Amino acid sequence: MSGVIRRAVFALLLFSISAVFSVAQTERAASRFSVAAPGESLTNLDKLKAELNQYHDCTGTHGCYTRDLDLEANRAIDFLCRRAAHAGAGEKLALVLDIDETSLSNWEEMAGADFAYNDAAFNAWVDSAKAPAVAATLRLYNEARRLGVRAIFLTGRAEAHRAATERNLHAAGFDGWAELILRQPAEAHQTALAYKSAERARIEGEGYRIVLNVGDQWSDLRGAPQAEYSVKYPDPFYFIP
């Protein structure tokens, strides 16, 4: 092979290598990703759990659970004081209170379960009667009693937990309530909204005027009849329709 031919072959080889390299460079520059699925916009579950803990403990940048509870309870107390001052002769004024995450806190059970709900585990917790009072609600409760407003507990807990619930309420400082209403077996398949609405109607049928209703779920408050004033506590930990 002559020197001219060798140089030509070598030049061709260099050109081929350069072309391949150039194509590779172009392909890298043109790399793309597919369009992200809608789920990519959702917050990671572990991050959400961390935020819930921070909110409860009043750390981080997600607000303060205790402060928010106090804020709502103060609004309720302010209304109750003004309403009781203008009670009509013979009026039976009633305060309706939810129990879980309104009057009693289940944080110990929730945090221990890493926010996973298990019916048997939660029922065992309820029967232990160890839930502490929500301090803001205990203040409201005591103010209602001072004003002569009758307190009625209306809970989604089943009737089977009555004895444990009574023990827990007394141990937490709630004494002297007018009534404790629990879900009966025939009401087991009703939504919370339907069940609590029907019970409020029954309460009013007994001659009470429900002036204030406090709960941590919208289903505690909505539906007819409604209280004159309804107060929603924050509860980012779970939702009940």
C-alpha positions as CSV (number, residue, x, y, z in Angstrom):
1,M,0.0,0.0,0.0
2,S,1.5,3.3,-1.0
3,G,2.0,6.2,1.3
4,V,-0.8,8.1,-0.4
5,I,-3.3,5.3,0.1
6,R,-2.3,4.8,3.7
7,R,-2.8,8.5,4.4
8,A,-6.2,8.4,2.7
9,V,-7.3,5.4,4.8
10,F,-6.1,7.0,8.0
11,A,-7.9,10.2,7.2
12,L,-11.1,8.3,6.5
13,L,-10.7,6.5,9.8
14,L,-10.3,9.8,11.6
15,F,-13.4,11.2,9.9
16,S,-15.5,8.1,10.8
17,I,-14.4,8.4,14.5
18,S,-15.1,12.1,14.5
19,A,-18.5,11.6,13.0
20,V,-19.5,8.9,15.6
21,F,-18.3,11.2,18.4
22,S,-20.3,14.1,16.9
23,V,-23.5,12.0,16.7
24,A,-23.0,10.9,20.3
25,Q,-22.6,14.5,21.4
26,T,-25.7,15.5,19.6
27,E,-27.7,12.7,21.1
28,R,-26.6,13.7,24.6
29,A,-27.5,17.3,24.0
30,A,-30.9,16.3,22.7
31,S,-31.8,14.0,25.7
32,R,-35.3,14.5,27.1
33,F,-37.5,13.2,29.9
34,S,-41.1,12.2,29.5
35,V,-43.9,14.4,30.9
36,A,-44.2,13.8,34.7
37,A,-47.4,12.0,35.8
38,P,-49.9,14.0,37.9
39,G,-48.9,12.1,41.0
40,E,-45.5,13.8,41.0
41,S,-47.1,16.9,42.4
42,L,-48.2,15.0,45.5
43,T,-46.2,15.5,48.7
44,N,-44.2,12.4,49.8
45,L,-46.0,10.6,52.6
46,D,-43.0,10.6,54.9
47,K,-42.7,14.4,54.5
48,L,-46.4,14.8,55.3
49,K,-46.0,12.7,58.4
50,A,-43.1,14.9,59.5
51,E,-45.2,18.0,58.9
52,L,-48.0,16.6,61.0
53,N,-45.6,15.9,63.9
54,Q,-44.2,19.4,63.6
55,Y,-47.7,20.9,63.6
56,H,-48.7,19.0,66.7
57,D,-45.4,19.8,68.5
58,C,-45.5,23.4,67.4
59,T,-42.1,23.2,65.7
60,G,-41.0,23.9,62.2
61,T,-43.0,26.2,59.9
62,H,-46.4,24.5,59.8
63,G,-48.1,26.4,62.6
64,C,-49.0,25.3,66.1
65,Y,-51.8,22.9,66.9
66,T,-52.2,24.0,70.5
67,R,-52.3,27.6,69.6
68,D,-55.0,27.0,66.9
69,L,-57.1,25.0,69.4
70,D,-56.9,27.8,71.9
71,L,-57.9,30.3,69.2
72,E,-61.0,28.4,68.3
73,A,-62.0,27.6,71.9
74,N,-61.7,31.3,72.7
75,R,-64.0,32.2,69.9
76,A,-66.5,29.6,71.2
77,I,-66.2,31.0,74.8
78,D,-66.7,34.6,73.6
79,F,-69.8,33.6,71.8
80,L,-71.2,31.5,74.6
81,C,-70.7,34.3,77.1
82,R,-72.6,36.8,74.9
83,R,-75.4,34.3,74.1
84,A,-75.9,33.2,77.7
85,A,-76.2,36.8,78.7
86,H,-79.3,37.2,76.4
87,A,-81.0,33.9,77.2
88,G,-84.7,34.0,77.2
89,A,-86.8,33.0,80.2
90,G,-87.0,29.2,80.4
91,E,-84.6,28.7,77.5
92,K,-82.6,25.4,77.7
93,L,-79.3,26.4,76.1
94,A,-77.1,23.5,75.0
95,L,-73.5,23.1,74.0
96,V,-72.9,20.1,71.8
97,L,-69.3,18.7,71.9
98,D,-67.7,16.0,69.8
99,I,-65.3,13.8,71.7
100,D,-62.3,12.5,69.7
101,E,-59.8,15.3,68.9
102,T,-62.3,17.8,70.3
103,S,-62.8,16.9,74.0
104,L,-60.3,14.0,74.3
105,S,-56.9,13.7,72.5
106,N,-56.0,10.4,70.8
107,W,-52.5,11.7,69.8
108,E,-50.7,9.0,71.8
109,E,-52.5,6.3,69.8
110,M,-52.2,8.0,66.4
111,A,-48.5,8.9,66.7
112,G,-47.7,5.4,68.0
113,A,-49.5,3.9,65.0
114,D,-47.6,6.2,62.6
115,F,-51.0,7.6,61.6
116,A,-52.2,4.2,60.3
117,Y,-55.8,3.4,61.4
118,N,-56.6,0.0,62.7
119,D,-60.1,-0.6,64.1
120,A,-59.1,-3.1,66.7
121,A,-56.1,-1.1,68.0
122,F,-58.1,2.1,68.2
123,N,-61.0,0.4,70.0
124,A,-58.5,-1.0,72.5
125,W,-57.2,2.5,73.1
126,V,-60.7,3.8,73.6
127,D,-61.4,1.0,76.2
128,S,-58.2,1.9,78.0
129,A,-59.8,5.2,78.9
130,K,-56.4,7.0,78.9
131,A,-57.0,9.8,76.5
132,P,-56.2,13.2,78.1
133,A,-58.5,16.2,77.8
134,V,-58.0,18.7,75.1
135,A,-57.2,21.6,77.4
136,A,-58.9,24.3,75.3
137,T,-62.2,22.3,75.3
138,L,-62.0,21.7,79.1
139,R,-61.8,25.5,79.5
140,L,-64.9,25.9,77.3
141,Y,-66.7,23.1,79.1
142,N,-66.1,24.7,82.5
143,E,-67.2,28.1,81.2
144,A,-70.4,26.5,79.9
145,R,-71.2,25.0,83.2
146,R,-70.5,28.3,85.0
147,L,-73.0,30.0,82.6
148,G,-75.6,27.4,83.1
149,V,-75.4,26.0,79.6
150,R,-76.0,22.3,79.4
151,A,-73.2,20.2,77.8
152,I,-74.1,17.3,75.6
153,F,-71.4,15.0,74.2
154,L,-72.3,13.7,70.7
155,T,-69.7,11.1,69.5
156,G,-69.3,8.6,66.7
157,R,-68.0,6.1,69.2
158,A,-70.2,3.0,69.4
159,E,-72.5,2.3,72.3
160,A,-70.3,-0.6,73.3
161,H,-67.7,1.9,74.5
162,R,-70.1,3.9,76.8
163,A,-68.6,2.7,80.1
164,A,-65.0,3.3,79.0
165,T,-65.9,6.7,77.5
166,E,-67.6,7.8,80.7
167,R,-64.6,6.8,82.8
168,N,-62.3,8.6,80.4
169,L,-64.4,11.8,80.5
170,H,-64.5,11.9,84.3
171,A,-60.8,11.1,84.6
172,A,-60.0,14.0,82.2
173,G,-62.1,16.5,84.2
174,F,-65.4,16.5,82.4
175,D,-68.1,16.1,85.0
176,G,-71.8,17.0,85.2
177,W,-72.8,16.7,81.5
178,A,-76.4,16.6,80.5
179,E,-76.1,13.7,78.1
180,L,-73.6,11.4,76.4
181,I,-74.8,10.2,73.0
182,L,-73.0,7.3,71.3
183,R,-73.8,5.6,68.0
184,Q,-76.3,2.8,68.3
185,P,-75.9,-0.5,66.3
186,A,-78.8,0.5,64.0
187,E,-76.8,3.7,63.1
188,A,-73.5,1.9,62.4
189,H,-73.7,2.3,58.6
190,Q,-74.8,6.0,58.6
191,T,-72.3,8.6,57.7
192,A,-71.2,10.8,60.5
193,L,-73.0,13.8,59.0
194,A,-76.3,11.9,58.7
195,Y,-76.0,10.4,62.2
196,K,-75.1,13.6,64.0
197,S,-77.7,15.7,62.2
198,A,-80.4,13.3,63.3
199,E,-79.2,13.4,66.9
200,R,-79.2,17.2,66.9
201,A,-82.8,17.1,65.7
202,R,-83.6,14.7,68.5
203,I,-81.9,17.0,71.1
204,E,-83.9,20.0,69.8
205,G,-87.0,17.9,70.0
206,E,-86.3,17.5,73.7
207,G,-86.6,21.2,74.1
208,Y,-83.0,22.3,73.9
209,R,-81.7,25.3,72.0
210,I,-78.3,24.3,70.5
211,V,-76.4,27.5,70.7
212,L,-73.0,26.1,70.2
213,N,-71.5,23.1,68.5
214,V,-67.8,22.2,68.5
215,G,-66.1,19.5,66.5
216,D,-62.9,18.6,64.6
217,Q,-64.7,17.4,61.4
218,W,-67.1,19.3,59.1
219,S,-69.4,16.3,59.5
220,D,-69.7,17.2,63.2
221,L,-71.2,20.6,62.3
222,R,-72.9,20.5,58.9
223,G,-76.4,19.2,58.1
224,A,-79.7,20.3,59.6
225,P,-80.4,21.4,62.2
226,Q,-77.3,23.4,62.9
227,A,-76.2,25.3,66.0
228,E,-76.5,29.0,66.3
229,Y,-72.7,29.1,66.2
230,S,-70.5,26.2,65.0
231,V,-66.7,26.0,65.7
232,K,-64.4,23.8,63.7
233,Y,-61.2,22.6,65.4
234,P,-58.2,21.9,63.1
235,D,-57.6,18.2,62.4
236,P,-55.1,17.4,59.6
237,F,-54.6,14.0,61.0
238,Y,-57.7,12.2,59.6
239,F,-61.0,12.9,57.8
240,I,-64.5,11.6,58.6
241,P,-67.3,12.2,56.0
